[in-house]
Amino acid sequence: MKLNRILYLLILCLFFNGNFSISLAQAKQSRSFELKNNVFWLDNSPFQIISGEIHPARIPVEYWEHRIQMVKAMGCNTIACYIMWNYHENVPGTFDFKTGNKDIEKFIRLVQKAGMYLLFRPGPYVCGEWDFGGLPAYLLSIPDIKIRCMDARYTAAVERYVSEIAPFVRKYEIGNGGPILMLQLENEYGSYGNDRTYMKWLHDLWRKKGITVPFYTSDGPTLHMLEAGTLPGVAVGLDPAASQTEFDQALKVRPDASVFCSELYPGWLTHWREKWRRTDTGKVASKVDWLLGNGKSFSYYVIHGGTNFGFWAGANSSSPDSYRPDVTSYDYDAPINEMGQPTSKYMALRKVAQKYSKEKLPSLPEPLPTLCFPATNTVRFSSIWDNLPDPRHMVQPLPMEMMNQYEGFVLYRTKLVGHKSGKLFIDGLHDYATVFLNGNYVGTIDRSLGQKSVALPVSNVEYPILDILVEGMGRVNFGANMLDRKGITSYVSLNGMTLMNWEVFNLNMSSDYVANLKQGETVRPGMFFKTDLVLDKTGDCYIDMRNFTKGVLYVNGHNLGRFWNVGPQYRLFCPGVWLKKGANEVVVFDMHQLEPGTIEGIDRLEE
């Protein structure tokens, strides 16, 4: 009897201890985020989202924590982030969510470590002045593909992407003890299309993959955009909104929706040949004051922009004949500048935030080291002509996507038979070309200036060789003209005669390609220059490229992006974590320059 009683007590202990453990686990996961009464509810209490947007793809992973702390110190309780699909799946079926800037879990954990929440914006389309709006360029290898709609080829690719990223979202949802409050469906869809079936399909796809947090959409505060872009039961984000009239527009379409300003613009983007865009701090502060004073949730787009490293900068196009590529810097005139430093705008907005905060805002993190270095000579090393891969042979030129190339340059070469001089016309040049006849530079054709032709001179060669070196400068990321393939997308003619039988050389200009350059003696536009930059310390800097013309800059194998002497950007940001004490290899590719120029390290973007 005594033994039975002991066994009974042991069973009771096990039962209650087991339940107690379950209760602890449940308590850990009992956090909630809900949409009701036109506002947001965190753990059953009204919650005002004060968010700042940053993009992991635009910031070296070593700086993520610093930037998150900067956002928090400006009075934000939430981070918003775009996830660029093409950054994680540039080649069909090959995903990377683990290495370097692509380690999404690390970013999410750092947000949570800072005691902040997360608005997750995974697309599939994001815009963001990013190449093809975040969609992978491999989609453009399908000749008749339609995007952001129920084209089966497109939706199959989207489902593959969502299947890969959904486990990260599930793991870090607020209900599972993570920081993710909401997930955005698509982006500003009402500015693009009206396929309601597609939007509902996307909503259901995320639910099918196990996502339970609320969704939101983002659209301009106009009735036609909201009607096309929003969904029942989903929060409505407005891009932008800082007045009751704008918030009321959303309620006319979705009376029961929780509404917030999903993109409040403290700055703006800049294209090549434009002046740097500047946004008045006082006007921004006034909008923030209204939002905070009226209990409205909002998110700064962007609070810190970062950099379009490599070939990731996008472009805009308001008509089939217009093309405006974005500069490499995504400084955006944001409160936190490209280097991660607070600006006067940051301090002004922090002051407004402190006015409405019940607690003293956190101190700013320690600034990161910067450096300058004096003018340093480069030397001529080789040319693209000495480093051509094996060619493809084709009757008519193809765009690079049709050749499974997604960035960089393409060289098109043909022998002239029949017409051998006169008007060379390129239909569908995307985006910038240097033209050569028998190895001699003839001229440039620039899509951004509306150019399509150049005059070929008479030569004494029986069958002249025509070379057209084409740079893809960033796919259109917004609007109706997004099916923006690169290279020569149609045909080439000379005096009206269509030119046939081409050799095509694919030059993706990857870091591996640059690392394996062979030294050469050819001197012709399309040169590589080198130098060993010797440093006794490391730190962030801008590398001044005024003594070069147009091309790409590599430092220790990192592609810092495009430079171009048309301005307004003449300096490229070089993160200190990509430098080292001692010799640093710098490689410059310039499409025009024959003589080596100098580079210089400066501690700011502008004069």
C-alpha positions as CSV (number, residue, x, y, z in Angstrom):
1,M,0.0,0.0,0.0
2,K,2.8,2.3,0.9
3,L,4.5,1.5,-2.4
4,N,1.4,2.3,-4.3
5,R,1.0,5.6,-2.5
6,I,4.6,6.5,-3.4
7,L,4.0,5.5,-7.0
8,Y,0.8,7.6,-7.1
9,L,2.7,10.7,-5.7
10,L,5.4,10.2,-8.2
11,I,2.9,10.1,-11.0
12,L,1.2,13.3,-9.7
13,C,4.6,15.0,-9.6
14,L,5.4,14.0,-13.1
15,F,2.0,15.1,-14.3
16,F,2.1,18.5,-12.7
17,N,5.8,19.0,-13.5
18,G,5.0,18.1,-17.1
19,N,2.1,20.5,-17.2
20,F,4.2,23.2,-15.6
21,S,6.8,22.8,-18.3
22,I,4.2,23.0,-21.0
23,S,2.8,26.1,-19.3
24,L,6.3,27.7,-19.4
25,A,6.6,26.9,-23.0
26,Q,3.2,28.2,-23.7
27,A,3.9,31.4,-21.8
28,K,7.1,31.9,-23.8
29,Q,5.0,31.6,-27.0
30,S,1.9,33.4,-25.8
31,R,2.8,36.8,-27.3
32,S,0.3,38.1,-29.9
33,F,0.0,40.8,-32.5
34,E,-3.5,41.5,-33.9
35,L,-5.4,43.8,-36.2
36,K,-8.6,45.3,-34.8
37,N,-10.4,48.6,-34.2
38,N,-8.4,50.2,-37.0
39,V,-5.2,50.0,-35.0
40,F,-2.6,47.4,-33.9
41,W,-2.6,45.3,-30.7
42,L,0.5,43.8,-29.1
43,D,-0.2,41.4,-26.3
44,N,-3.8,42.6,-26.1
45,S,-2.8,46.3,-25.7
46,P,-2.8,49.0,-28.4
47,F,0.6,49.4,-30.0
48,Q,2.1,52.2,-32.0
49,I,4.6,51.0,-34.6
50,I,7.5,53.4,-34.9
51,S,9.7,51.8,-37.5
52,G,12.8,52.5,-39.5
53,E,13.7,50.6,-42.7
54,I,17.1,49.2,-43.5
55,H,18.1,46.5,-46.0
56,P,20.5,43.7,-45.1
57,A,21.6,43.4,-48.7
58,R,22.9,47.0,-48.8
59,I,24.9,46.9,-45.5
60,P,27.9,44.7,-44.8
61,V,26.9,42.1,-42.3
62,E,29.5,43.3,-39.8
63,Y,27.6,46.6,-39.6
64,W,24.1,45.2,-39.1
65,E,24.1,45.5,-35.3
66,H,25.5,49.0,-35.4
67,R,22.8,50.2,-37.8
68,I,20.0,48.5,-35.8
69,Q,21.3,50.3,-32.7
70,M,21.3,53.6,-34.6
71,V,17.7,53.1,-35.6
72,K,16.7,52.3,-32.0
73,A,18.5,55.4,-30.7
74,M,16.4,57.6,-33.1
75,G,13.3,56.5,-31.1
76,C,12.1,53.5,-33.2
77,N,10.7,50.3,-31.6
78,T,10.6,48.4,-34.9
79,I,12.8,47.6,-37.9
80,A,11.3,47.2,-41.4
81,C,13.4,45.3,-44.0
82,Y,13.0,44.4,-47.7
83,I,14.3,40.9,-48.6
84,M,15.4,40.9,-52.2
85,W,14.5,37.6,-53.8
86,N,17.1,37.9,-56.5
87,Y,19.8,38.4,-53.9
88,H,19.1,35.0,-52.5
89,E,18.2,33.1,-55.7
90,N,20.0,34.6,-58.6
91,V,20.3,31.2,-60.4
92,P,17.2,29.1,-60.6
93,G,16.9,26.7,-57.7
94,T,20.1,27.8,-56.0
95,F,19.3,29.6,-52.7
96,D,21.6,31.2,-50.2
97,F,20.2,32.4,-46.9
98,K,23.3,31.7,-44.9
99,T,26.5,33.5,-46.1
100,G,27.6,37.0,-45.4
101,N,24.9,39.6,-46.1
102,K,22.5,36.8,-47.0
103,D,22.2,35.4,-43.5
104,I,18.6,36.3,-42.8
105,E,18.4,34.5,-39.5
106,K,21.3,36.5,-38.1
107,F,19.7,39.7,-39.1
108,I,16.4,38.7,-37.4
109,R,18.2,37.6,-34.3
110,L,20.1,41.0,-34.1
111,V,16.8,42.8,-34.3
112,Q,15.4,40.7,-31.4
113,K,18.7,41.1,-29.4
114,A,18.1,44.9,-29.6
115,G,14.6,44.5,-28.1
116,M,12.9,45.6,-31.3
117,Y,10.2,44.2,-33.5
118,L,10.3,43.4,-37.3
119,L,8.1,44.2,-40.3
120,F,9.2,41.6,-42.8
121,R,8.9,42.6,-46.5
122,P,10.0,39.6,-48.6
123,G,8.3,40.5,-51.9
124,P,8.3,38.6,-54.1
125,Y,8.4,42.1,-55.7
126,V,9.9,45.0,-53.5
127,C,10.8,47.8,-55.9
128,G,13.4,49.5,-53.6
129,E,15.4,51.0,-56.5
130,W,16.9,47.5,-56.7
131,D,17.6,45.6,-59.9
132,F,14.3,44.3,-61.4
133,G,12.6,45.3,-58.1
134,G,14.0,42.2,-56.4
135,L,12.7,39.7,-59.0
136,P,15.3,37.2,-60.3
137,A,16.6,38.0,-63.8
138,Y,16.4,34.4,-64.8
139,L,12.6,35.0,-65.3
140,L,13.5,37.1,-68.3
141,S,15.0,34.1,-70.0
142,I,11.4,33.1,-70.8
143,P,10.5,35.1,-73.9
144,D,6.8,35.7,-73.2
145,I,6.9,35.8,-69.3
146,K,4.4,38.0,-67.5
147,I,5.2,39.0,-64.0
148,R,3.2,39.9,-60.9
149,C,0.2,38.0,-62.1
150,M,-1.1,34.5,-62.5
151,D,1.3,33.5,-65.2
152,A,2.0,29.9,-64.3
153,R,5.8,30.2,-65.0
154,Y,6.0,33.2,-62.6
155,T,3.9,31.7,-59.8
156,A,5.9,28.5,-59.9
157,A,9.0,30.5,-59.2
158,V,7.3,32.5,-56.5
159,E,6.1,29.4,-54.8
160,R,9.6,27.9,-54.8
161,Y,11.0,31.1,-53.2
162,V,8.2,31.3,-50.6
163,S,8.8,27.6,-49.7
164,E,12.4,28.3,-49.0
165,I,12.0,31.5,-46.9
166,A,8.8,30.6,-45.0
167,P,10.6,28.5,-42.4
168,F,12.6,31.5,-41.3
169,V,9.5,33.5,-40.9
170,R,7.6,30.8,-39.0
171,K,10.5,30.4,-36.7
172,Y,10.7,34.0,-35.7
173,E,7.0,35.0,-35.7
174,I,5.9,36.9,-32.6
175,G,3.7,33.9,-31.5
176,N,6.8,31.7,-31.5
177,G,8.8,34.1,-29.4
178,G,10.4,36.0,-32.3
179,P,10.3,39.7,-33.3
180,I,8.2,39.4,-36.6
181,L,4.9,41.3,-36.2
182,M,3.7,41.4,-39.8
183,L,4.6,40.2,-43.3
184,Q,4.0,42.4,-46.3
185,L,2.3,40.9,-49.4
186,E,3.8,42.1,-52.6
187,N,4.6,45.9,-52.7
188,E,2.6,48.8,-54.0
189,Y,0.6,46.5,-56.3
190,G,-2.1,49.1,-56.9
191,S,0.6,51.2,-58.8
192,Y,1.2,48.3,-61.1
193,G,-1.7,46.0,-61.8
194,N,-5.2,44.8,-60.7
195,D,-5.0,41.0,-60.7
196,R,-7.0,40.4,-57.5
197,T,-6.7,36.6,-58.1
198,Y,-2.9,36.9,-57.9
199,M,-3.0,38.9,-54.6
200,K,-5.4,36.4,-53.0
201,W,-3.2,33.5,-54.3
202,L,-0.1,35.1,-52.7
203,H,-2.0,35.6,-49.4
204,D,-3.1,32.0,-49.4
205,L,0.3,30.7,-50.4
206,W,1.9,32.2,-47.2
207,R,-0.8,30.7,-45.1
208,K,-0.4,27.4,-46.8
209,K,3.3,27.5,-45.8
210,G,2.4,28.0,-42.2
211,I,2.7,31.7,-41.7
212,T,0.3,32.9,-39.0
213,V,1.2,36.6,-38.4
214,P,-1.0,39.3,-39.9
215,F,-0.3,40.5,-43.4
216,Y,-0.2,44.1,-44.7
217,T,-0.1,45.7,-48.1
218,S,1.5,49.0,-49.1
219,D,0.0,51.4,-51.6
220,G,-0.3,55.1,-52.4
221,P,-3.2,56.8,-50.5
222,T,-5.4,57.1,-53.6
223,L,-8.7,55.2,-54.1
224,H,-7.8,53.4,-57.3
225,M,-4.4,52.1,-55.9
226,L,-6.1,51.0,-52.7
227,E,-8.9,49.2,-54.5
228,A,-6.4,47.3,-56.7
229,G,-3.7,46.7,-54.1
230,T,-5.4,45.9,-50.8
231,L,-7.2,42.7,-49.4
232,P,-9.9,42.1,-46.9
233,G,-8.6,41.3,-43.4
234,V,-5.2,42.7,-44.1
235,A,-3.6,45.8,-42.6
236,V,-3.3,48.7,-45.0
237,G,0.0,50.5,-45.4
238,L,0.1,53.9,-47.0
239,D,3.1,55.2,-49.0
240,P,3.2,57.8,-47.7
241,A,0.6,59.3,-45.2
242,A,0.9,62.0,-42.6
243,S,-2.6,63.5,-42.4
244,Q,-6.0,62.4,-41.3
245,T,-7.3,62.8,-44.9
246,E,-4.8,60.2,-46.2
247,F,-5.6,57.8,-43.4
248,D,-9.3,58.2,-44.2
249,Q,-8.7,57.3,-47.8
250,A,-7.8,53.8,-46.7
251,L,-10.9,53.5,-44.6
252,K,-13.1,54.3,-47.5
253,V,-11.9,51.1,-49.2
254,R,-11.3,49.0,-46.1
255,P,-13.4,50.4,-43.2
256,D,-12.4,47.7,-40.8
257,A,-8.6,47.9,-41.6
258,S,-5.7,48.7,-39.3
259,V,-4.0,51.5,-41.2
260,F,-0.5,52.9,-40.9
261,C,2.1,54.9,-42.9
262,S,4.2,52.1,-44.3
263,E,6.7,54.5,-46.0
264,L,7.4,57.9,-44.7
265,Y,10.1,59.5,-46.8
266,P,12.8,61.5,-45.0
267,G,14.8,61.5,-48.3
268,W,14.6,60.4,-51.9
269,L,16.5,58.5,-54.6
270,T,18.9,59.9,-57.1
271,H,19.6,58.9,-60.8
272,W,22.8,59.5,-62.8
273,R,23.0,63.1,-64.2
274,E,20.7,64.4,-61.5
275,K,21.5,66.6,-58.6
276,W,21.5,64.9,-55.2
277,R,17.9,64.8,-54.0
278,R,17.4,66.6,-50.8
279,T,14.3,66.6,-48.5
280,D,13.6,69.5,-46.1
281,T,14.2,68.4,-42.5
282,G,11.5,70.7,-41.1
283,K,8.8,69.3,-43.3
284,V,9.7,65.7,-42.4
285,A,9.8,66.6,-38.6
286,S,6.4,68.2,-38.9
287,K,5.0,65.0,-40.4
288,V,6.6,62.9,-37.7
289,D,5.2,65.2,-35.1
290,W,1.7,64.7,-36.4
291,L,2.0,60.9,-36.6
292,L,3.4,60.6,-33.1
293,G,1.0,63.1,-31.6
294,N,-2.0,61.3,-33.2
295,G,-0.9,57.8,-32.2
296,K,-0.4,56.7,-35.8
297,S,1.9,53.9,-36.7
298,F,4.6,54.6,-39.3
299,S,7.9,53.5,-40.8
300,Y,10.7,55.7,-42.2
301,Y,11.6,54.7,-45.7
302,V,14.5,54.6,-45.4
303,I,16.1,55.5,-42.1
304,H,19.4,54.3,-43.5
305,G,19.9,53.4,-47.2
306,G,23.3,51.8,-47.5
307,T,24.9,51.0,-50.9
308,N,23.9,49.3,-54.2
309,F,27.1,47.3,-54.2
310,G,28.0,45.3,-57.3
311,F,25.4,45.5,-60.1
312,W,22.3,45.7,-57.9
313,A,21.3,49.3,-58.5
314,G,18.0,49.5,-60.4
315,A,16.5,52.1,-62.8
316,N,13.2,53.9,-63.5
317,S,11.3,54.3,-66.7
318,S,8.2,56.3,-67.2
319,S,7.7,55.3,-70.9
320,P,9.2,52.7,-73.2
321,D,11.7,55.3,-74.5
322,S,12.8,56.6,-71.1
323,Y,15.5,55.1,-68.9
324,R,17.0,56.6,-65.7
325,P,19.5,54.3,-63.9
326,D,20.1,54.8,-60.2
327,V,23.5,55.8,-58.8
328,T,25.5,53.3,-56.7
329,S,25.0,55.1,-53.4
330,Y,21.7,54.6,-51.6
331,D,22.4,57.4,-49.2
332,Y,18.9,58.6,-50.0
333,D,19.5,61.8,-47.9
334,A,18.4,59.5,-45.0
335,P,18.8,60.4,-41.3
336,I,21.6,57.8,-41.0
337,N,23.9,58.4,-43.9
338,E,25.6,55.8,-46.1
339,M,28.5,55.6,-43.7
340,G,26.2,54.9,-40.8
341,Q,26.6,58.3,-39.2
342,P,23.9,60.5,-37.7
343,T,23.0,63.6,-39.7
344,S,21.4,66.8,-38.6
345,K,18.1,65.3,-39.9
346,Y,18.7,62.4,-37.5
347,M,19.2,64.7,-34.5
348,A,16.0,66.7,-35.4
349,L,13.9,63.6,-35.7
350,R,15.3,62.1,-32.6
351,K,14.3,65.3,-30.8
352,V,10.7,64.9,-32.0
353,A,10.7,61.2,-30.9
354,Q,12.0,62.1,-27.5
355,K,9.1,64.6,-27.1
356,Y,6.6,61.7,-27.2
357,S,8.7,59.1,-25.4
358,K,8.0,58.3,-21.8
359,E,11.5,57.2,-21.3
360,K,14.9,58.6,-22.3
361,L,16.0,57.4,-25.7
362,P,19.0,55.1,-25.9
363,S,22.4,56.6,-26.4
364,L,23.9,56.4,-29.9
365,P,26.4,53.6,-30.4
366,E,30.0,54.4,-30.8
367,P,30.9,55.8,-34.2
368,L,32.8,53.4,-36.5
369,P,36.3,54.4,-37.6
370,T,36.9,56.3,-40.8
371,L,40.0,57.0,-42.8
372,C,41.4,59.1,-45.6
373,F,44.3,58.3,-47.9
374,P,46.2,60.5,-50.3
375,A,46.0,60.4,-54.1
376,T,47.4,57.0,-55.2
377,N,48.5,56.1,-58.7
378,T,47.2,53.2,-60.6
379,V,49.0,51.4,-63.4
380,R,47.6,49.9,-66.7
381,F,47.3,46.1,-66.2
382,S,45.3,44.6,-69.0
383,S,42.2,45.0,-71.1
384,I,38.9,43.2,-71.6
385,W,40.2,42.3,-75.1
386,D,43.0,40.2,-73.6
387,N,40.5,38.4,-71.3
388,L,37.6,37.3,-73.5
389,P,35.9,33.9,-72.9
390,D,35.0,31.5,-75.6
391,P,32.3,33.0,-77.8
392,R,28.8,31.8,-78.5
393,H,27.8,31.8,-82.2
394,M,24.3,33.0,-83.2
395,V,22.6,34.4,-86.2
396,Q,21.0,37.4,-84.4
397,P,22.1,39.0,-81.1
398,L,20.3,37.7,-77.9
399,P,19.9,39.6,-74.6
400,M,22.1,38.4,-71.8
401,E,19.2,36.7,-69.9
402,M,18.6,34.4,-72.9
403,M,22.2,33.3,-72.4
404,N,21.8,32.6,-68.7
405,Q,23.8,35.8,-67.8
406,Y,22.3,38.1,-65.3
407,E,24.7,41.0,-64.8
408,G,27.8,42.7,-66.2
409,F,28.7,43.2,-69.9
410,V,28.3,41.5,-73.2
411,L,30.5,41.8,-76.3
412,Y,28.8,41.4,-79.7
413,R,31.1,40.9,-82.7
414,T,30.3,40.4,-86.4
415,K,32.0,40.6,-89.8
416,L,30.6,43.3,-92.1
417,V,29.5,41.9,-95.4
418,G,27.7,44.2,-97.9
419,H,27.4,47.6,-96.2
420,K,30.7,48.4,-94.4
421,S,30.2,52.1,-93.3
422,G,27.3,54.4,-92.6
423,K,24.6,54.5,-90.0
424,L,24.8,51.8,-87.4
425,F,21.4,51.4,-85.7
426,I,20.7,49.3,-82.6
427,D,17.1,48.5,-81.8
428,G,16.7,47.7,-78.1
429,L,20.2,48.6,-76.7
430,H,20.1,48.1,-73.0
431,D,21.9,50.1,-71.8
432,Y,25.3,51.6,-72.7
433,A,27.6,50.6,-75.6
434,T,31.0,51.4,-76.9
435,V,31.4,50.7,-80.6
436,F,34.6,49.6,-82.4
437,L,35.5,49.0,-86.0
438,N,38.6,46.9,-86.6
439,G,39.6,47.5,-83.0
440,N,39.4,51.3,-83.3
441,Y,37.0,53.1,-81.0
442,V,34.1,54.7,-83.0
443,G,31.7,56.1,-80.4
444,T,29.1,55.5,-77.7
445,I,25.4,54.8,-77.7
446,D,23.6,55.7,-74.4
447,R,20.1,54.5,-73.8
448,S,19.6,57.0,-71.0
449,L,20.1,59.8,-73.5
450,G,17.7,58.2,-76.0
451,Q,20.6,57.3,-78.4
452,K,20.2,54.4,-80.8
453,S,22.8,54.9,-83.6
454,V,26.4,55.9,-84.4
455,A,28.2,56.6,-87.7
456,L,30.7,53.9,-88.8
457,P,33.6,55.4,-90.8
458,V,34.9,54.0,-94.1
459,S,37.8,51.5,-93.6
460,N,40.2,49.9,-96.1
461,V,39.5,46.4,-94.7
462,E,37.6,44.0,-97.1
463,Y,35.4,42.6,-94.3
464,P,35.6,45.0,-91.3
465,I,35.1,43.6,-87.8
466,L,32.4,45.3,-85.7
467,D,32.6,45.1,-81.9
468,I,29.8,46.4,-79.6
469,L,30.6,46.2,-75.9
470,V,27.3,46.6,-74.0
471,E,26.9,47.3,-70.3
472,G,23.6,46.5,-68.5
473,M,23.1,49.3,-66.1
474,G,20.3,48.1,-63.9
475,R,16.9,46.7,-64.7
476,V,13.8,48.8,-64.3
477,N,12.4,48.3,-60.9
478,F,9.0,50.1,-61.0
479,G,6.0,50.4,-63.3
480,A,4.9,49.0,-66.6
481,N,8.3,48.7,-68.3
482,M,9.9,46.2,-65.9
483,L,10.4,43.5,-68.5
484,D,13.8,45.1,-69.1
485,R,16.3,42.6,-70.6
486,K,19.9,43.6,-71.0
487,G,22.4,43.6,-73.9
488,I,21.0,43.9,-77.4
489,T,17.4,43.0,-77.1
490,S,16.3,43.2,-80.7
491,Y,18.5,43.7,-83.8
492,V,21.4,45.7,-85.3
493,S,21.3,47.2,-88.8
494,L,23.8,49.1,-91.0
495,N,22.1,51.5,-93.5
496,G,18.9,49.5,-93.0
497,M,20.6,46.1,-93.6
498,T,20.1,43.7,-90.7
499,L,23.5,42.4,-89.5
500,M,23.7,38.6,-89.1
501,N,26.1,35.9,-87.8
502,W,27.5,37.1,-84.5
503,E,30.1,35.9,-82.0
504,V,28.9,36.8,-78.5
505,F,31.2,37.0,-75.4
506,N,29.6,36.8,-72.0
507,L,31.4,39.0,-69.4
508,N,29.7,38.9,-66.0
509,M,32.6,40.8,-64.5
510,S,32.4,38.7,-61.3
511,S,35.0,39.0,-58.6
512,D,36.4,35.6,-59.8
513,Y,36.7,36.9,-63.3
514,V,38.6,39.9,-62.1
515,A,40.8,37.8,-59.8
516,N,41.9,35.7,-62.7
517,L,42.7,38.5,-65.2
518,K,45.7,37.8,-67.5
519,Q,48.1,40.7,-67.9
520,G,47.9,42.0,-71.5
521,E,49.4,44.6,-73.8
522,T,46.3,45.7,-75.8
523,V,45.6,49.4,-75.3
524,R,42.0,50.1,-76.3
525,P,39.0,51.5,-74.4
526,G,37.9,48.7,-72.0
527,M,41.0,48.8,-69.8
528,F,41.8,47.3,-66.3
529,F,44.0,49.4,-64.0
530,K,45.5,48.2,-60.7
531,T,47.2,49.4,-57.6
532,D,48.2,48.0,-54.2
533,L,46.8,50.5,-51.7
534,V,49.0,50.2,-48.6
535,L,47.3,51.2,-45.3
536,D,48.5,51.3,-41.7
537,K,45.0,51.2,-40.4
538,T,41.5,50.4,-41.6
539,G,38.2,52.4,-41.6
540,D,35.3,53.4,-43.7
541,C,36.1,55.7,-46.6
542,Y,34.9,56.9,-50.0
543,I,37.2,56.3,-52.9
544,D,37.2,59.3,-55.2
545,M,37.0,58.2,-58.9
546,R,37.1,61.7,-60.6
547,N,40.2,60.7,-62.5
548,F,38.4,57.9,-64.3
549,T,35.5,58.0,-66.7
550,K,32.9,55.1,-66.5
551,G,33.2,51.6,-65.1
552,V,33.4,49.4,-62.0
553,L,35.6,49.4,-58.9
554,Y,36.9,46.3,-57.0
555,V,38.7,46.4,-53.7
556,N,40.1,43.1,-52.3
557,G,37.6,41.3,-54.6
558,H,34.6,43.3,-53.5
559,N,32.6,45.0,-56.2
560,L,32.0,48.5,-54.9
561,G,29.7,49.3,-57.8
562,R,29.5,51.6,-60.8
563,F,31.2,55.0,-61.2
564,W,30.5,57.5,-64.0
565,N,31.9,61.0,-64.5
566,V,28.4,62.4,-65.4
567,G,27.7,62.7,-61.7
568,P,26.4,63.4,-59.3
569,Q,28.3,60.6,-57.6
570,Y,32.1,60.7,-57.9
571,R,33.0,58.7,-54.8
572,L,32.2,55.1,-54.0
573,F,31.7,53.9,-50.4
574,C,34.3,51.4,-49.2
575,P,33.5,49.7,-45.9
576,G,36.5,49.4,-43.5
577,V,35.7,45.8,-42.9
578,W,36.6,45.1,-46.6
579,L,40.1,46.7,-46.1
580,K,43.1,45.3,-44.2
581,K,46.4,46.7,-42.9
582,G,49.1,46.5,-45.5
583,A,48.5,46.0,-49.2
584,N,44.9,46.1,-50.6
585,E,44.3,45.2,-54.2
586,V,42.3,47.8,-56.1
587,V,41.2,47.0,-59.6
588,V,39.5,49.6,-61.8
589,F,37.6,48.7,-65.1
590,D,37.0,51.7,-67.3
591,M,35.1,51.6,-70.5
592,H,36.8,54.7,-72.0
593,Q,40.1,55.5,-70.3
594,L,43.4,54.6,-71.8
595,E,45.8,56.2,-69.2
596,P,45.9,55.3,-65.5
597,G,44.3,57.7,-63.1
598,T,44.6,58.2,-59.4
599,I,42.3,57.3,-56.6
600,E,41.9,59.1,-53.2
601,G,40.3,58.2,-49.9
602,I,37.8,60.7,-48.6
603,D,35.7,60.6,-45.5
604,R,32.4,61.9,-47.0
605,L,30.2,61.3,-50.1
606,E,30.2,64.9,-51.3
607,E,32.5,67.9,-51.4
